[in-house]
Amino acid sequence: MNAVLALENGTVYRGTAAGAQGIARGEVVFNTSMTGYQEVLTDPSYAGQIVTMTSPQIGNYGVAPDDVESAVPKVAGFIMREESPVASNWRASGTLRDYLITHNVVAISDIDTRELTRLLRSSGVMRGVIATGDVDTGELVQLACAIPTMEGTDLVRDVTCAAPFVWPADIAQNLAEVRSDLALAPKSHSKRPLRVAAYDFGIKWNILRRLVSYGCQVQVFPASTPARDVLASGVDGVFLSNGPGDPAAVDYSIENTRALTQVDTPVFGICLGHQILGLALGGKTFKLKFGHRGANHPVKFLETGKVEITSQNHGFAVDPDSLPADVKVTHLNLYDGTVEGLRVLDRPIYSVQYHPEASPGPHDADYLFKQFVDDMERSR
């Protein structure tokens, strides 16, 4: 079946349907990862976005149940240069096409993703529509222009959990979730497991796996949970997760995080959690032209001068000039100099813009989880 991608500036790409039939609407972005398409599809941070994979062939190793970052795909739509018709992987449960159809993800293949990426880099990300079958491209462009912009949009409400839950409910039954990580992380030496409260702004499951692998008991809370309720549960530390949309629009989470910074409990944020922490501390955020999305982005840790190769997925950044004097920038992106980490000088409160949980991606920044555990032990 034919498929069309129409952008708000009137650009139209014609290709082949590679997933479910229908119409997908969202902000069109690109990801430069060579692998990890399944993690990308299921990352809640991509809610409201149509993702373009820049690697020329996608789907080669099919879809494996152990590789998801949430229960179902969260992307608004999916774009590929060439879709692999086979799954060359003994772990796979099926092909990528079957997975997309099963979960009603509209996708398009056989378009020039290199040209599309160059357009998004030069003009900035744009709203777009994917439609299958016989369509009127003029109407699709109008639909694209009618999509709400990402600025000012709270997408966290669409992806956060409905009620608190413990991860995992039974470690013995969920050992498969963490088995590959257990050898990578030293266990806590505490007499009892450290208790972590994780705010779910759209949390990736591998973050939860990493915390468990470091000996933590993790309870996940909905994004709107008052800070007093989280602290009343007797936690040793609070984690602020990744998530989609404009951080400035999630005002309830900013207020809760501001309350957390007034106590001595360690706080660790990643991605959207980093941006929300920056706002809670008095800073400002701004939208990037085309964002950072991929598994090979260099970040410099200013304290040591070491360069980490990182996995990233964000379209907003913290303005360093807006931060108060008691907050220092700890990490910088070597592509454009934007803030990739910050820390409060006199308290164990810090965050990074990138994804140290390495799914998909390198393990260079896994030390941040050990740092969080050490701070919780010292604080307790």
C-alpha positions in Angstrom: 0.0 0.0 0.0 1.2 3.5 -0.8 1.9 6.0 2.1 2.7 9.7 2.2 4.6 11.9 4.6 3.5 15.5 4.5 5.3 18.3 6.5 3.8 21.6 7.6 6.1 23.5 5.1 4.4 21.7 2.2 7.1 19.1 1.6 5.7 15.7 0.6 7.4 12.3 0.5 5.8 9.3 -1.2 6.7 5.9 0.0 5.3 2.5 1.1 3.2 1.7 4.1 5.3 -0.3 6.6 2.9 -0.6 9.6 -0.7 -0.1 10.4 -3.1 1.6 8.1 -4.5 5.1 8.9 -3.1 8.5 9.8 -0.4 9.5 12.3 0.2 13.1 13.5 3.1 14.5 15.4 6.4 16.4 15.5 8.8 14.8 13.0 12.3 14.2 14.5 15.3 12.1 13.6 17.4 9.6 15.6 21.0 8.7 14.5 21.3 5.4 16.3 22.5 2.5 14.2 20.6 0.0 16.4 17.9 0.2 19.1 14.8 0.9 17.0 12.7 -1.2 19.4 13.8 0.8 22.4 13.1 4.0 20.5 9.6 2.8 19.6 8.7 2.1 23.2 10.5 5.1 24.8 7.7 7.2 26.3 9.8 10.3 25.7 8.8 10.0 22.0 5.1 10.5 22.7 3.6 12.9 20.3 6.5 12.5 17.8 7.0 10.8 14.5 10.5 9.3 14.5 12.8 9.1 11.5 15.6 6.6 11.7 18.7 7.8 9.9 20.2 4.3 9.6 19.3 3.1 6.1 17.9 -0.3 7.0 15.7 -0.9 10.0 14.2 -4.2 11.3 17.0 -6.5 10.6 16.9 -8.2 14.0 13.2 -8.2 14.4 11.5 -7.5 17.8 12.4 -9.2 21.1 10.1 -9.0 24.2 13.1 -8.4 26.5 14.1 -5.2 24.7 11.1 -2.9 25.3 11.2 0.2 27.4 7.5 0.3 28.1 4.6 -2.1 27.6 3.6 -0.8 24.1 5.1 1.6 21.5 4.7 5.3 22.4 5.8 7.0 19.1 3.1 8.8 17.1 4.5 7.3 13.8 7.7 5.8 12.3 9.8 6.5 9.2 12.4 4.3 7.6 14.5 4.3 4.4 14.3 0.5 4.0 12.3 -2.0 6.0 13.8 -5.4 6.6 11.3 -8.1 5.7 13.0 -10.7 7.9 14.1 -10.9 11.5 17.6 -12.4 11.7 17.7 -12.9 15.5 17.1 -16.1 17.5 15.6 -13.9 20.3 13.0 -12.3 18.0 9.3 -13.0 18.4 8.5 -11.6 15.0 9.2 -9.0 12.4 9.1 -5.2 12.9 6.2 -4.8 10.4 4.1 -7.3 12.4 4.9 -5.5 15.6 3.9 -2.1 14.2 0.7 -3.5 12.8 -0.2 -5.3 16.1 0.3 -2.1 18.0 -1.4 0.2 15.4 1.7 2.2 14.6 1.5 3.9 11.2 4.8 3.8 9.4 6.3 4.6 6.1 9.4 3.2 4.3 11.1 3.7 0.9 11.6 7.5 1.3 14.9 9.4 1.3 15.5 9.7 5.0 18.9 11.3 4.4 17.2 14.2 2.5 14.5 14.4 5.2 17.1 14.6 8.0 19.0 17.3 6.2 15.8 19.3 5.9 15.0 18.9 9.6 18.6 19.9 10.5 18.5 23.1 8.4 14.9 24.1 9.0 14.3 22.6 12.4 11.9 19.9 13.4 8.4 20.2 11.9 4.9 19.0 12.5 3.9 16.3 10.0 1.4 13.6 9.0 1.8 10.1 7.7 -1.2 8.7 5.8 -1.7 5.4 4.0 -3.7 4.7 0.8 -5.0 7.3 -1.6 -4.9 10.7 0.1 -5.0 14.4 -0.8 -1.6 15.8 0.0 -2.9 19.3 0.3 -5.3 18.2 3.1 -2.4 16.4 4.8 -0.3 19.6 4.9 -3.3 21.4 6.4 -3.6 18.7 9.0 0.1 19.0 9.8 -0.3 22.8 10.3 -3.2 22.2 12.8 -1.1 19.9 15.1 -0.4 21.7 18.4 3.2 22.8 18.8 5.5 21.0 21.3 6.1 24.3 23.2 3.5 24.6 25.9 2.3 21.0 25.6 2.1 18.8 28.7 2.5 15.2 27.4 3.5 13.7 30.7 -0.2 13.3 31.7 -0.5 10.9 28.7 2.3 8.5 29.7 2.6 8.6 33.5 1.3 5.6 35.6 -2.2 5.8 37.0 -1.3 4.7 40.5 1.9 3.9 42.5 3.5 0.6 42.0 6.7 -1.3 43.1 9.3 -2.4 40.6 9.7 -5.3 40.4 6.8 -6.6 42.5 8.8 -9.8 43.1 12.5 -9.8 42.3 12.6 -13.6 42.1 9.9 -13.6 39.4 11.4 -10.7 37.6 15.0 -11.8 37.6 15.0 -11.9 33.8 14.4 -8.1 33.8 17.8 -7.5 35.5 19.9 -10.6 34.8 22.0 -8.9 32.1 22.7 -5.9 34.5 23.6 -7.7 37.7 27.2 -8.3 36.7 27.7 -4.6 35.7 26.9 -2.9 39.0 28.2 -3.3 42.6 25.6 -4.0 45.2 24.9 -1.6 48.1 26.5 -2.6 51.3 23.6 -1.4 53.4 21.9 -3.6 56.0 18.6 -3.0 54.2 17.9 -2.1 50.6 17.8 1.5 49.7 14.3 2.8 49.1 14.0 5.0 46.0 10.9 6.9 45.0 10.8 7.4 41.2 8.6 10.0 39.7 7.1 8.6 36.4 7.2 11.4 33.8 7.4 8.6 31.1 10.1 6.4 32.7 12.1 3.9 30.7 12.1 0.4 32.2 15.9 0.1 32.0 16.3 3.0 34.5 14.2 0.8 36.9 16.4 -2.2 36.0 19.6 -0.3 36.8 18.3 1.0 40.1 17.3 -2.6 41.1 20.7 -3.9 40.0 22.3 -1.5 42.4 20.4 -3.0 45.3 17.5 -0.5 45.5 13.9 -1.1 46.2 11.9 1.2 43.8 8.4 2.5 44.1 7.1 4.4 41.1 4.7 7.3 41.6 2.5 9.2 39.2 3.9 12.5 38.0 1.3 14.6 39.9 1.9 12.9 43.3 2.6 15.6 46.0 6.1 15.7 47.2 4.9 15.4 50.8 3.3 12.1 50.0 6.5 10.8 48.4 8.7 11.8 51.3 6.2 10.4 53.8 6.8 6.9 52.3 10.2 6.9 54.1 12.4 6.9 51.0 16.2 7.3 50.9 16.2 9.1 47.6 14.0 10.5 44.9 14.5 9.9 41.1 13.1 12.2 38.4 12.5 10.3 35.2 12.7 11.1 31.5 9.5 12.0 29.6 8.0 13.8 26.7 6.9 17.4 25.9 7.7 20.8 27.1 9.1 20.8 30.7 7.8 24.3 31.4 4.3 23.0 30.8 4.5 20.4 33.6 4.0 23.0 36.4 2.8 20.5 39.0 6.0 18.5 38.7 8.1 21.7 38.9 6.4 22.6 42.2 6.8 19.1 43.6 10.5 19.1 42.7 11.0 22.5 44.2 9.6 21.1 47.5 12.1 18.2 47.2 15.0 20.5 47.0 14.2 22.0 50.4 15.0 18.8 52.3 18.1 16.7 52.6 16.9 13.7 50.6 19.2 13.0 47.6 17.6 13.8 44.2 18.7 12.4 40.8 17.1 13.4 37.5 17.5 12.2 33.9 16.4 13.9 30.7 13.0 15.6 31.4 13.7 15.1 35.1 16.9 17.2 34.5 14.9 20.0 32.9 12.3 20.0 35.5 15.0 20.1 38.2 16.6 23.1 36.4 13.2 24.9 36.4 12.5 24.1 40.0 15.9 25.6 41.0 15.0 28.9 39.3 16.4 28.3 35.8 14.7 28.4 32.4 14.5 26.0 29.5 14.4 26.6 25.7 13.6 24.4 22.6 16.4 23.2 20.5 16.3 23.6 16.7 16.3 19.8 16.0 17.2 18.3 19.4 19.6 15.5 20.3 18.5 12.0 19.5 21.0 9.1 19.1 23.4 6.8 20.9 26.7 8.4 20.0 26.7 11.9 21.4 29.9 13.2 23.1 29.5 14.8 26.5 32.3 16.3 28.6 32.3 15.8 32.4 33.9 19.1 33.4 35.2 17.9 36.8 37.5 15.3 35.2 37.7 16.4 31.6 36.6 12.9 30.5 34.4 12.6 27.4 31.5 10.2 27.7 29.7 8.7 24.6 26.1 9.0 25.5 22.5 8.0 24.5 20.2 11.0 24.1 16.6 11.9 23.4 15.5 15.4 24.0 14.3 18.6 22.3 14.6 21.1 25.1 17.6 22.3 27.1 18.4 24.2 30.3 19.6 27.8 29.9 22.9 27.9 31.9 22.8 31.7 32.3 19.4 31.4 34.1 20.7 29.1 36.9 21.3 30.5 40.4 24.8 30.9 41.9 24.5 27.7 44.1 23.9 25.5 41.0 26.9 24.5 38.8 27.0 23.0 35.3 28.7 19.6 35.5 28.5 18.3 31.9 28.5 19.9 28.4 27.4 18.6 25.0 30.4 18.8 22.7 28.3 19.2 19.6 26.7 22.5 20.6 27.8 23.4 24.1 24.4 23.0 25.7 24.0 21.9 29.3 24.1 18.1 29.9 24.3 18.1 33.7 23.9 20.2 36.8 24.4 20.0 40.5 23.4 21.9 43.6 26.7 22.8 45.4 25.8 22.1 49.0 23.3 19.2 48.6 23.1 15.8 46.9 20.8 17.1 44.2 21.9 16.7 40.5 20.8 15.6 37.1 21.9 14.8 33.6 20.3 15.5 30.2 21.4 12.3 28.6 20.5 8.6 29.4 23.1 6.8 31.5 20.9 3.7 31.7 22.3 2.7 28.2 19.3 1.3 26.5 20.2 1.5 23.7 23.7 2.9 23.9 27.1 2.8 25.7 27.7 2.3 29.4 30.1 5.3 29.9 27.8 7.1 32.4 26.6 4.2 34.5 28.7 5.6 37.4 25.9 8.1 38.0 23.8 5.3 39.5 26.6 4.4 41.9 26.9 8.0 42.8 23.2 8.1 43.6 23.5 5.0 45.8 26.5 6.4 47.6 24.8 9.7 48.3 21.7 7.9 49.7 23.9 5.7 52.0 25.7 8.8 53.3 22.5 10.7 53.8 20.9 7.8 55.6 
